[in-house]
Amino acid sequence: MAKDRIALVTGANKGIGYEIARQIGERGYHVLVGARKADAGKQAVASLQKGGASAEFVAIDVSDRASIQKAAETVAATFDHLDVLVNNAAIMEDAKSITEVPDDLLLRTLTTNTFGPLRVTQAFLPLLAKSSRASVVNMSSGLGQLSDMGDTYPAYSISKTALNAVTRQFAAALRDKSISVNSVCPGWVKTDMGGANAPRTVQQGADTVTWLATEAPRDLTGQFLRDRKVIPW
């Protein structure tokens, strides 16, 4: 299928992921809505299409290596390149303190929040390499900032710190291939994960991701950003 600009957003069936897909679609990209559950993904696609966006569903569970590979093969069978990859899908099930976080919870969180984006980026690299200006955006969090880290949401925080390291590694490896790779902190956003008391809207949380994906200078890579500004790691 001939599409000029193509973007894949994981976890795009709701929350910030859906808003990122909406904003990118609004800018003329064909959006691949990545989601684990087909019903939720297809419902999000229908809503995006109703709003005028070009979109379709792609089944992908970022915690499952086989699912990631199958998604990459499915996309490659239809499209000859990928311009934007937004690694948004994540989980947040946590203990109160690092002193009591169980191994299985930490491993489950790392598998989804860190290994997931790493594996998805690896799987889609052949398609990203065929874009004239590809962008990978990893959805991180201020909770992963080492510069201001406390004993809060330990598994989630550790997974996002590790994701930032994944960002730096890919940015260095792909710098000469015209593929930018950055991490974004969306701030505390009103979503199922952020809760009703969060001060920021999904529109505010998605803005920097959309900017990096569609408008930011290509030489902006290997950075951690919030509100379109570089922040400390």
C-alpha positions in Angstrom: 0.0 0.0 0.0 1.4 3.4 -1.0 1.4 5.7 2.0 3.8 8.7 2.1 4.1 9.0 5.9 3.5 6.1 8.3 3.5 6.0 12.1 3.1 3.2 14.6 2.0 4.0 18.1 2.0 1.2 20.7 -0.7 1.2 23.4 -2.7 3.6 21.2 -6.2 2.4 22.0 -6.6 4.8 25.0 -5.0 7.6 27.0 -1.9 9.4 25.9 -1.3 6.7 23.2 -4.6 7.4 21.6 -4.1 11.2 21.7 -0.6 10.8 20.2 -2.2 8.8 17.4 -4.9 11.4 16.9 -2.4 14.3 16.8 -0.1 12.5 14.4 -3.0 11.5 12.2 -4.2 15.1 12.2 -0.8 16.0 10.6 -1.5 13.7 7.6 0.3 10.5 8.7 -1.3 7.1 8.3 -1.4 5.8 11.8 -1.0 2.2 12.8 -2.8 1.7 16.1 -0.9 -0.8 18.1 -2.8 -2.6 20.9 -3.0 -6.0 22.6 -6.8 -6.3 22.4 -8.4 -6.3 19.0 -11.7 -4.9 20.1 -10.1 -1.9 21.8 -7.7 -1.3 19.0 -10.4 -1.4 16.3 -12.7 0.8 18.3 -9.8 3.4 18.6 -9.3 3.1 14.8 -13.0 3.8 14.1 -12.9 6.8 16.4 -9.7 8.2 14.6 -11.3 7.6 11.2 -14.4 9.3 12.3 -12.3 12.3 13.1 -10.8 12.3 9.6 -7.5 10.4 10.3 -6.2 7.6 8.2 -5.7 4.7 10.6 -5.7 0.9 10.9 -5.2 -1.6 13.7 -2.1 -3.7 14.3 -2.1 -6.4 17.0 1.0 -6.2 19.2 1.7 -7.2 22.8 5.0 -5.5 23.7 5.6 -8.0 26.5 5.6 -10.9 24.0 8.5 -11.3 21.6 6.6 -13.5 19.2 3.7 -10.9 19.0 6.3 -8.2 18.3 7.8 -10.2 15.5 4.5 -11.0 14.0 3.4 -7.4 14.1 6.6 -6.3 12.3 6.1 -9.0 9.6 2.4 -7.9 9.2 3.4 -4.2 8.7 6.3 -5.1 6.4 4.0 -7.2 4.2 1.9 -4.0 3.5 4.2 -1.1 3.8 7.7 -0.5 2.5 8.9 1.9 5.2 8.0 3.4 8.6 8.6 7.0 9.5 7.6 7.1 13.1 7.7 4.6 16.0 6.2 5.7 19.3 6.9 3.2 22.1 4.1 4.2 24.4 2.7 0.9 25.8 3.5 0.4 29.5 2.3 -1.0 32.8 2.4 0.4 36.3 1.7 -2.2 39.0 3.9 -1.4 41.9 5.0 -2.0 45.5 5.2 0.9 48.0 8.9 0.7 48.4 12.1 -0.8 46.9 12.5 -2.7 50.2 9.5 -4.9 49.4 9.2 -5.0 45.6 8.9 -8.7 44.6 11.0 -10.2 41.8 8.1 -11.2 39.6 6.6 -7.7 39.7 9.9 -6.1 38.8 10.6 -8.6 36.0 7.0 -8.1 34.6 7.4 -4.3 34.6 10.9 -4.4 32.9 9.6 -6.9 30.3 6.9 -4.5 29.2 8.3 -1.1 29.9 12.0 -1.7 28.9 12.5 -4.8 26.9 9.2 -4.1 25.0 10.4 -0.8 23.4 13.9 -2.3 22.9 12.5 -5.3 21.0 9.9 -3.3 19.1 12.6 -0.9 17.9 14.8 -3.8 16.8 12.0 -5.5 15.0 11.0 -2.4 13.1 14.5 -1.1 12.3 14.5 -2.5 8.7 11.4 -0.4 7.9 12.6 2.7 9.8 15.9 2.5 7.9 13.9 2.9 4.6 12.4 6.3 5.8 14.1 9.5 4.7 13.6 10.9 8.2 12.6 8.4 10.8 11.9 9.2 14.4 11.7 6.8 17.4 10.1 8.3 20.6 10.1 6.3 23.8 7.5 7.3 26.4 9.5 7.6 29.7 8.7 9.4 32.9 10.0 11.9 35.4 9.9 9.0 37.9 12.8 7.6 35.9 15.0 10.6 36.4 18.1 9.7 38.4 18.7 13.4 39.1 15.6 13.6 41.3 14.7 10.0 42.2 13.2 9.0 45.5 11.6 5.8 46.8 8.5 5.9 44.8 7.0 3.4 42.4 10.3 1.4 42.4 9.6 -1.1 39.6 8.1 1.5 37.3 10.8 4.1 38.0 13.6 1.5 37.4 12.0 0.4 34.2 11.9 4.0 32.9 15.5 4.7 33.9 16.5 1.6 32.0 14.4 2.8 29.1 16.3 6.0 29.0 19.5 4.0 28.7 17.9 2.1 25.8 17.2 5.5 24.2 20.8 6.6 24.5 22.1 3.4 23.1 19.8 3.4 20.0 20.5 7.2 19.5 24.2 6.5 19.3 23.9 3.4 17.2 21.5 5.1 14.6 22.9 8.6 14.5 24.5 8.0 11.1 21.4 6.5 9.7 19.2 9.6 10.0 17.0 8.0 12.7 16.5 10.2 15.8 15.7 8.5 19.1 14.5 10.4 22.1 12.7 9.9 25.5 9.8 12.0 26.6 8.4 12.7 30.0 4.7 13.7 29.5 4.3 15.0 33.0 1.5 13.8 35.4 -1.4 13.3 33.0 -5.1 12.5 33.6 -5.3 8.9 32.3 -6.2 5.5 33.7 -2.6 5.3 34.9 -2.2 8.9 36.1 -5.5 9.1 37.8 -8.2 11.8 38.0 -6.1 14.2 40.2 -3.4 14.7 37.6 -3.0 18.3 36.6 -2.2 17.8 32.9 -4.4 16.8 30.0 -3.6 14.1 27.5 -3.2 16.8 24.8 -0.4 18.4 26.9 1.2 15.0 27.6 1.1 14.0 23.9 2.4 17.3 22.5 6.2 16.8 22.8 5.9 13.3 21.4 4.0 14.5 18.4 6.5 17.3 17.9 9.4 15.0 18.0 7.7 12.6 15.6 6.7 15.1 13.0 8.4 18.5 13.3 11.6 18.5 15.5 15.0 18.9 13.9 16.4 15.5 12.9 19.7 16.3 14.7 17.8 16.4 18.0 18.5 12.9 19.2 19.6 11.0 22.3 17.8 13.5 24.6 15.2 13.4 27.4 12.5 16.0 26.9 9.4 17.5 28.6 7.3 20.3 27.0 9.7 20.4 24.0 12.7 21.2 26.2 15.6 19.0 27.2 15.6 17.9 30.9 18.2 16.1 33.1 18.5 12.4 33.0 
